[in-house]
Amino acid sequence: MLLLEKEHLPRVKICAGGIPPHLVRLTGALPPELVECTVTATTFSYRFSDAVTEQAHGPGIMMVMRAPFDRWLARQAQAAGAELHEGETVTTVAETPTGVTVTTAAGAVHTADWLVAADGAHSRIARALQLTPNRYLGVALNAEVRISPEARANQGAVAAMDVGDVPEGYGWIFPKREHFSCGIGSARRRMPDARAVLERFLDGMTNTRQRLAAEVRGWPLPYCGARDPLIGRRTLLTGDAACLVDPLSGEGIYFAARSGELAAQTILAGTPLARYQEQVDAEIRDDLAYAGKLADIFFRHPYISYKLGVKNRKVVGYFEELLRGDRTYRSIFTDLRTEFSAPFRAMLAVLKK
């Protein structure tokens, strides 16, 4: 197996760096040196006020920096027998009935029986093969924020999320060993004032208000509402290349790992590639459709959603179960519709008066 990496590891990968607990089912336990912090609680707020802190019940979200984390993943692949080529950017891809050929920017040509594409939100391979033509990109900005030791100690192992101010999204603070990974994410296709929205968020949160420095980078959140093809004749799209991003949270690391596992299983079993798409649809995309329904409600009515959902310990428990892999978005959507549709409509009617 050949693994092509366009950069040289370790390399910068823009990401908030939150690892859901159930990812370790796929990767195995993470080395302690990779885990910058394990979140024990999350403080939620609505437009920087009306805050509530929810303690984590069960394993917390692990915080990593993607450069060492991704290098560790690559080393794991090498230990399993993969040949790693660094600094090779794929520029063209061609499929035949019996194989696939890729050419890199350096002019190298590689031929294989199968190609697993994990080349991100702007997937060149997906475009070349006309896969996921209906993808669109949301907006995210990440800031690696240097703060005082006092601010870091004050934050502790508590993540923070604010809703209502970021249009169709939210802002976050993820504590790392000595700094914060902060940011904003939105399902909007364009946000010309994204930098100003980020600065407003950082100014609105207590422990980033007096920040010492902030290194800001943007990245796209790939979504695809349509049931677009994820396979070519000899190619399988995975992760961000397949638009497997949660439309409510913007999380995609778990789906990248799981879709990669499903792709490998399909190839090793010698089953038709259509089986891979069927599995991804059944296990991931069908459930993300329910996440999309919840996102649509949440982002159109953030105040009501915050009051009825985010500040409700029972609802928070649903999402903790989701992060542990013990629940689906479909079940959450069904339970929320059963329990909260009447009070939601009543609250909406009051606000409309």
Secondary structure as UniProt FT lines:
FT   STRAND          2..5
FT   STRAND          18..19
FT   HELIX           21..23
FT   HELIX           24..27
FT   HELIX           32..34
FT   STRAND          37..38
FT   STRAND          41..46
FT   TURN            47..48
FT   STRAND          49..55
FT   STRAND          62..63
FT   HELIX           66..79
FT   TURN            80..81
FT   STRAND          83..86
FT   STRAND          90..95
FT   STRAND          100..104
FT   TURN            105..106
FT   STRAND          109..112
FT   STRAND          115..117
FT   TURN            121..122
FT   HELIX           124..128
FT   TURN            129..130
FT   TURN            133..134
FT   STRAND          136..146
FT   HELIX           149..155
FT   TURN            156..157
FT   STRAND          158..163
FT   TURN            167..168
FT   STRAND          169..175
FT   STRAND          180..186
FT   TURN            192..193
FT   HELIX           194..204
FT   HELIX           206..208
FT   TURN            209..210
FT   STRAND          213..223
FT   STRAND          235..237
FT   HELIX           239..242
FT   TURN            247..249
FT   HELIX           253..269
FT   HELIX           273..280
FT   HELIX           281..285
FT   HELIX           286..300
FT   HELIX           302..305
FT   HELIX           306..310
FT   HELIX           313..323
FT   TURN            324..325
FT   HELIX           329..352
//
